[in-house]
Amino acid sequence: MLNSALAIAFLLVSIALLLSLWRLIRGPEKPDRMLALDTLYVNSVALLVLLGILLASNLYFEAALLIALFGFVGTVALAKFLTRGDIIE
């Protein structure tokens, strides 16, 4: 039962990853692309968590935590750059 739920979750998160990648490439405005990049981070974290559940390994959860941390910092820096034009004041 868990394996079939994981397979469905992998499929749905992979589709979401592809759709956000398409929005990143095709996005008409810069904020659309920034939101798509943030969604890519969230989807990659979800894939790593699902892989960690499937393989029963703590290493994937730590990698997901690092990607989430870097994704948050990158999103904040990119938003600051888009609004002000510079990152460091």
Buried (B, 14 or more C-beta within 10 A) or exposed (E): EEEEEBEEBBEEBBEBBEEBBEBBEEBEEEEEBBBBBBBBBBBBBBBBBBBBBBEEEEEBBEBBEEBBEEBEEBBEEBBBBEEEEEEEE
